Amino acid sequence: MQNQKTNGSLRKLRKTVPVGAFTLVELLVVIAIVAILAALLLPALNNAKEHGRATLCKSNMRQVTLGIQLYTDENDFYFPWPGDVNRNLEPDWVWGGQSAINPFNPVSWTAPDFGFRADAGSVYTYVTTLPRVEPDKYDKASLNNTYPVYRCPSTGKLGERLRVNYSMNGWLNPGVKPTPTSDPVPEKGVLHTTVVNPSEKVLLVNEDPKTMNNASFYPLGTAVNGQFTIHLGRVNLSFIDGHVESLSDKQVRNMLKNSAHYFDTTQP
């Protein structure tokens, strides 16, 4: 009788416990394994995404650099001007800029004169094939026009609001004197045909948007202690001859300390 009761109890137990069900311990083990795998794969996924953004940034920089070269070809081989904060002269490559940026206050990003106007710049047509917008034709709506080719996709909301994320070598500006004893850059700027070692002279850098008061930088000047947008430990920059490279932050800083990035101002 006892055995019959025991067998009956076992049959009832089998009916109440589903066959193949996970125990709580097994579920916790599975969850822990999934969490570990996610933690291992997430950095690799983020790196893959950043690699894609870095590649797009280099492509954009290359297109802008080619546009600058086309501009020189059609303007007696003179480079466009890097410009300064709200200077807005005809040959300036982009217009706009601000005297200060508070990157921690997004409210300041909405000011009507915040950021840069690519479509008013001298190279805009050569970069995009679109007609340049005349300054007096601007309205409040067009002040915020954005053109992806001028942007680095890794610069976030601030970079998006600035609308231009690349800075041009400031030694191309007329009137500047790289050293106290050097001649100033001539009134019309720098001739492409006079540049010595163009493959070694930086044209554009991918500056950190938090330091972009204007769209220019000075090797041996503001760029030495400046900040750059870092893509997996590397900085994108282009050179006068048109090629684009990705170098480590340390390499870029060492390079920009070299007086080789000045331009010969002796022109015919």
C-alpha angles and dihedrals in degrees: 000000000000091000092050091053091048093050090048091052091050091052090052090049092052090053094052097046112065114232113249097014119152120245120227091254092053091050091051090051092051092048091050091051092050091049091051092049091049091050090051096046100041096072090048090050092048091048090051091051092048091048088056092049091048091052092050090048091054090048091052092047090049091053093049090048091052089050090054090051091051089051091055091049091057097039103060090276094293118140121237114254123260091221130200140244108322092333094132103184123167098258095042108124092223131006132227133034135158136244093236140012126207100198091184095058111067089183089073090056091070096064110124093238096045117123132001135308108223095177092060092051124106096243097046097102092047092051100043106017086232122124116266114251113239112234094234090053093063121116130181093266094055093048089080098047110140127206114192094209090069093052138082109221091217096063097085127206095331091053089049091052092048088053093201118066101174127085126207126223104271094210086079089070115107116248098024120129114210091199133014090250098045126094116255119255107270122261094260094046131237125338114227090218092060097054112115117214096000092182089065100045117090117232104174134014130192096240124195106258091227090071100039105113087147136006097255138078135191122226107223085019133056093349095063093072096023128114128245135199105259121214108194090325096318137099125219118225138159132217136221092257090059103254123127126216140183112220134171118267090248092051091051093050092048090048094051091053089064118099088218086091092070117097128237105248095193102110133172 
